[in-house]
Amino acid sequence: MLFDATPAPAAHGTPASTDSQAGRVAHRRGQSTTTVTVNGKPVTVECTAAAARKLAERSRPLVVELELYFSCLVKKFVHFHDEAPPRATVRVADNLHLYFRVVTSTACTMELAERLGRQPETELDTVAARKLAPRRVRLDVVKGAWQAEFWM
């Protein structure tokens, strides 16, 4: 079983905007689903059978960063990390942790975006930002590469 339903303490750092309770666990057609809490809201985390197999091979947790990016447009990014960040994460399972962050660009120029690969950013730490949380996250492996998406 990929997910267990035992309550989990914060994995790394001090709790900031995340809570870390692993919740209900369900399995359907090779997919594992559990519910965790981010910013006080339930988040459904789905993991395909391929992702579960790849996670089982890991000796340390995969950290999934969910980023809501307010720039010239609102964008969603998912980043995968092998090392724990210097912030609180939510434990989904022993080998899967995630965190959610809301950022905004500090500038909106094409020259900067071309040079840096994206606009420079700063994390939003406001009452409104702390109320945001994804509703659903789906983790998969396609041709050996991690893929994920999330819904607000």
Residue frames as qw, qx, qy, qz and C-alpha x, y, z in Angstrom:
[[0.000, 0.890, 0.456, 0.000, 0.00, 0.00, 0.00],
 [0.418, 0.492, -0.030, 0.763, 1.46, 3.38, -0.96],
 [0.196, -0.562, 0.153, -0.789, -0.38, 5.54, 1.56],
 [0.386, -0.298, -0.813, 0.318, -0.99, 4.81, 5.20],
 [0.262, -0.757, -0.363, -0.477, -3.53, 6.55, 7.37],
 [0.610, -0.467, -0.382, 0.513, -1.37, 7.30, 10.39],
 [0.027, -0.997, -0.068, 0.031, -1.15, 10.93, 11.48],
 [0.761, 0.222, -0.044, 0.608, 2.17, 12.45, 10.51],
 [0.318, -0.769, -0.084, 0.548, 4.18, 15.23, 12.13],
 [0.367, 0.901, -0.164, -0.166, 5.63, 18.02, 9.99],
 [0.944, 0.158, -0.001, 0.290, 8.50, 16.47, 8.11],
 [0.609, 0.137, -0.036, 0.781, 10.95, 19.35, 7.82],
 [0.073, 0.363, -0.018, 0.929, 11.33, 22.82, 9.26],
 [0.120, 0.251, 0.635, -0.720, 8.79, 24.53, 11.41],
 [0.248, 0.607, 0.748, 0.105, 5.13, 24.54, 10.43],
 [0.042, -0.146, 0.129, 0.980, 4.40, 27.58, 8.34],
 [0.529, 0.161, -0.079, -0.830, 1.35, 27.36, 6.14],
 [0.630, 0.070, -0.705, -0.319, 0.85, 23.61, 6.09],
 [0.724, -0.334, 0.445, -0.407, -0.77, 21.08, 8.36],
 [0.330, 0.399, -0.835, -0.184, 0.28, 17.47, 8.09],
 [0.629, -0.030, 0.665, -0.403, -2.38, 14.89, 8.76],
 [0.178, 0.085, -0.863, -0.465, -2.63, 11.92, 6.42],
 [0.586, 0.057, 0.318, -0.743, -6.31, 11.08, 6.08],
 [0.859, 0.225, 0.345, -0.305, -8.61, 8.69, 4.25],
 [0.130, -0.406, 0.800, 0.422, -7.00, 6.15, 1.97],
 [0.803, 0.380, 0.289, -0.357, -8.70, 4.61, -1.06],
 [0.268, -0.310, 0.779, 0.475, -7.49, 2.36, -3.86],
 [0.709, 0.523, 0.352, -0.317, -9.11, 2.07, -7.27],
 [0.807, 0.581, 0.042, 0.099, -7.76, 0.53, -10.48],
 [0.786, 0.117, -0.111, 0.596, -4.17, 0.59, -9.24],
 [0.110, 0.644, -0.074, 0.753, -4.43, 4.21, -8.10],
 [0.451, -0.400, -0.607, 0.517, -3.87, 5.17, -4.46],
 [0.078, -0.698, -0.168, -0.692, -5.67, 8.18, -3.05],
 [0.459, -0.422, -0.569, 0.537, -5.31, 9.87, 0.31],
 [0.055, -0.894, -0.222, -0.384, -6.37, 13.17, 1.83],
 [0.538, -0.152, -0.327, 0.762, -3.98, 15.54, 3.59],
 [0.091, -0.922, -0.342, 0.156, -4.46, 19.05, 4.95],
 [0.476, 0.157, 0.091, 0.860, -2.83, 22.16, 3.46],
 [0.060, -0.194, 0.048, -0.978, -3.62, 25.59, 4.87],
 [0.373, 0.101, 0.608, -0.694, -6.47, 24.05, 6.86],
 [0.717, 0.341, -0.077, -0.603, -8.15, 22.59, 3.77],
 [0.817, -0.036, 0.574, 0.036, -8.43, 18.98, 2.59],
 [0.323, 0.644, -0.537, -0.438, -6.30, 18.08, -0.42],
 [0.951, 0.110, 0.270, -0.102, -6.84, 14.82, -2.29],
 [0.019, -0.663, 0.687, 0.296, -3.56, 13.29, -3.45],
 [0.939, 0.255, 0.138, -0.185, -3.80, 10.65, -6.17],
 [0.183, -0.608, 0.728, 0.260, -0.92, 8.41, -7.14],
 [0.815, 0.331, -0.316, -0.355, -1.01, 6.14, -10.18],
 [0.973, -0.174, 0.125, 0.081, 0.26, 2.57, -10.01],
 [0.715, 0.486, -0.122, 0.488, 3.34, 3.62, -12.02],
 [0.033, -0.762, 0.293, -0.576, 4.08, 6.41, -9.55],
 [0.790, -0.522, 0.210, -0.245, 3.57, 4.06, -6.60],
 [0.959, 0.083, 0.003, 0.272, 6.10, 1.61, -8.06],
 [0.482, 0.604, -0.190, 0.606, 8.65, 4.39, -8.67],
 [0.353, -0.746, 0.250, -0.507, 8.12, 5.80, -5.16],
 [0.933, -0.342, 0.097, -0.063, 8.66, 2.33, -3.67],
 [0.839, 0.299, -0.110, 0.442, 12.12, 2.24, -5.30],
 [0.113, 0.803, -0.208, 0.547, 13.23, 5.46, -3.57],
 [0.617, -0.141, -0.583, 0.510, 15.45, 5.42, -0.51],
 [0.109, -0.287, -0.357, 0.882, 14.34, 8.91, 0.52],
 [0.311, 0.684, 0.570, -0.332, 11.12, 10.92, 0.06],
 [0.279, 0.409, 0.436, 0.751, 10.26, 12.68, -3.15],
 [0.028, -0.546, -0.373, 0.750, 9.30, 16.27, -2.31],
 [0.242, 0.559, 0.611, 0.506, 6.65, 17.73, -4.62],
 [0.079, -0.358, -0.181, 0.913, 6.42, 21.54, -4.69],
 [0.198, 0.692, 0.655, 0.229, 3.08, 22.92, -5.87],
 [0.231, -0.282, -0.024, 0.931, 3.48, 26.53, -6.92],
 [0.228, 0.823, 0.517, 0.049, 0.68, 28.96, -7.72],
 [0.461, -0.154, 0.154, 0.860, 2.44, 31.76, -9.60],
 [0.189, 0.899, 0.354, -0.172, 0.88, 35.19, -10.00],
 [0.419, -0.221, 0.336, 0.814, 2.75, 37.03, -12.73],
 [0.225, 0.157, -0.349, -0.896, 1.59, 38.61, -15.93],
 [0.721, -0.144, -0.462, -0.495, -0.79, 35.61, -15.92],
 [0.673, -0.421, 0.505, -0.338, -1.68, 33.12, -13.19],
 [0.644, 0.366, -0.661, -0.121, 0.25, 29.89, -13.71],
 [0.854, -0.421, 0.254, -0.171, 0.61, 26.60, -11.90],
 [0.450, 0.579, -0.677, 0.065, 3.96, 24.81, -11.68],
 [0.922, -0.373, 0.083, -0.061, 5.01, 21.53, -10.11],
 [0.272, 0.712, -0.626, 0.164, 8.65, 21.00, -9.14],
 [0.954, -0.215, -0.210, 0.015, 10.20, 17.76, -7.90],
 [0.016, -0.791, 0.533, -0.300, 13.00, 17.75, -5.33],
 [0.793, 0.011, -0.588, 0.157, 15.17, 14.98, -3.90],
 [0.353, 0.021, -0.550, 0.757, 16.21, 17.06, -0.91],
 [0.210, -0.745, -0.603, 0.191, 13.94, 18.49, 1.77],
 [0.176, 0.710, 0.078, 0.677, 13.45, 22.24, 1.48],
 [0.244, 0.011, -0.543, 0.803, 14.12, 24.60, 4.41],
 [0.463, -0.153, 0.011, -0.873, 10.37, 24.79, 5.12],
 [0.566, 0.019, 0.708, -0.422, 7.53, 22.66, 6.43],
 [0.345, 0.107, -0.754, -0.549, 6.23, 19.90, 4.20],
 [0.785, -0.084, 0.231, -0.569, 3.14, 17.70, 4.41],
 [0.170, -0.247, 0.950, 0.086, 3.83, 13.98, 4.68],
 [0.740, 0.142, -0.247, -0.609, 1.57, 12.10, 2.28],
 [0.989, -0.072, -0.128, 0.015, 3.43, 8.81, 2.80],
 [0.720, -0.527, 0.217, 0.396, 6.87, 7.77, 4.04],
 [0.557, -0.051, 0.459, 0.690, 8.32, 8.33, 0.58],
 [0.160, 0.584, 0.461, 0.648, 6.19, 11.29, -0.55],
 [0.194, -0.591, -0.370, 0.690, 6.02, 14.80, 0.88],
 [0.277, 0.623, 0.422, 0.598, 4.56, 17.95, -0.63],
 [0.161, -0.538, -0.314, 0.765, 4.27, 21.65, -0.01],
 [0.266, 0.769, 0.496, 0.303, 2.28, 24.45, -1.57],
 [0.310, -0.453, -0.086, 0.831, 3.44, 28.00, -2.05],
 [0.314, 0.867, 0.381, 0.060, 1.99, 31.14, -3.59],
 [0.482, -0.301, 0.176, 0.804, 4.41, 33.46, -5.37],
 [0.363, 0.892, 0.238, -0.126, 4.25, 36.60, -7.45],
 [0.678, 0.373, 0.070, 0.629, 6.66, 38.15, -9.89],
 [0.341, -0.669, -0.137, 0.646, 8.66, 41.17, -8.84],
 [0.080, 0.509, -0.356, -0.780, 8.92, 42.39, -12.44],
 [0.699, 0.449, 0.548, -0.101, 7.17, 41.71, -15.71],
 [0.252, 0.766, -0.368, -0.463, 9.58, 42.31, -18.59],
 [0.934, 0.348, -0.051, -0.054, 10.33, 40.05, -21.54],
 [0.390, 0.694, -0.539, 0.273, 14.06, 40.80, -21.27],
 [0.357, -0.476, 0.681, -0.427, 14.21, 39.52, -17.69],
 [0.887, 0.047, 0.323, -0.325, 12.06, 36.50, -18.46],
 [0.818, 0.523, -0.238, 0.028, 14.27, 35.54, -21.41],
 [0.219, 0.659, -0.623, 0.360, 17.46, 35.98, -19.39],
 [0.348, -0.346, 0.718, -0.494, 16.25, 34.16, -16.24],
 [0.164, -0.097, -0.963, -0.188, 13.89, 31.65, -17.84],
 [0.260, -0.703, -0.651, -0.115, 10.97, 33.22, -15.95],
 [0.105, -0.821, 0.024, -0.561, 10.15, 36.40, -14.06],
 [0.228, 0.218, -0.705, 0.635, 11.89, 36.98, -10.70],
 [0.566, -0.520, -0.543, -0.338, 9.59, 36.03, -7.84],
 [0.082, -0.311, 0.621, -0.715, 8.80, 36.58, -4.19],
 [0.257, -0.324, -0.909, 0.047, 6.66, 34.39, -1.97],
 [0.357, -0.516, -0.146, -0.765, 3.31, 35.84, -0.91],
 [0.339, -0.207, -0.804, 0.443, 2.74, 35.58, 2.83],
 [0.294, -0.192, 0.032, -0.936, -0.62, 37.27, 3.26],
 [0.514, 0.096, 0.647, -0.555, -3.90, 36.32, 4.90],
 [0.746, 0.448, -0.049, -0.490, -5.40, 35.76, 1.45],
 [0.482, 0.497, -0.715, -0.097, -2.48, 33.60, 0.28],
 [0.098, -0.217, 0.899, -0.367, -2.67, 31.46, 3.43],
 [0.660, 0.215, 0.435, -0.573, -6.31, 30.67, 2.58],
 [0.673, 0.489, -0.397, -0.387, -5.37, 29.15, -0.78],
 [0.491, -0.300, 0.818, -0.002, -4.81, 25.42, -1.18],
 [0.340, 0.159, -0.757, -0.535, -5.04, 22.95, -4.02],
 [0.796, -0.092, 0.186, -0.568, -8.10, 20.68, -3.97],
 [0.972, 0.096, 0.216, -0.008, -6.53, 17.78, -5.79],
 [0.027, -0.718, 0.646, 0.258, -3.04, 16.62, -6.78],
 [0.969, 0.202, 0.115, -0.087, -2.28, 13.79, -9.22],
 [0.225, -0.686, 0.657, 0.215, 1.17, 12.20, -9.37],
 [0.933, 0.326, 0.130, -0.077, 2.25, 9.92, -12.22],
 [0.384, -0.504, 0.617, 0.467, 5.31, 8.54, -13.98],
 [0.757, 0.616, 0.146, -0.164, 5.37, 8.60, -17.78],
 [0.763, 0.543, -0.223, 0.273, 8.33, 7.08, -19.66],
 [0.731, -0.104, -0.368, 0.565, 10.33, 7.11, -16.42],
 [0.161, 0.275, -0.141, 0.937, 9.78, 10.81, -15.66],
 [0.041, -0.470, -0.676, 0.567, 7.73, 12.29, -12.81],
 [0.094, -0.380, -0.390, -0.834, 4.65, 14.21, -13.85],
 [0.108, -0.479, -0.724, 0.485, 2.07, 15.92, -11.67],
 [0.089, -0.463, -0.303, -0.828, -0.76, 18.37, -11.89],
 [0.102, -0.353, -0.711, 0.599, -2.96, 20.08, -9.36],
 [0.109, -0.623, -0.544, -0.551, -6.36, 21.71, -9.30],
 [0.015, 0.085, -0.400, 0.913, -7.46, 24.68, -7.24]]
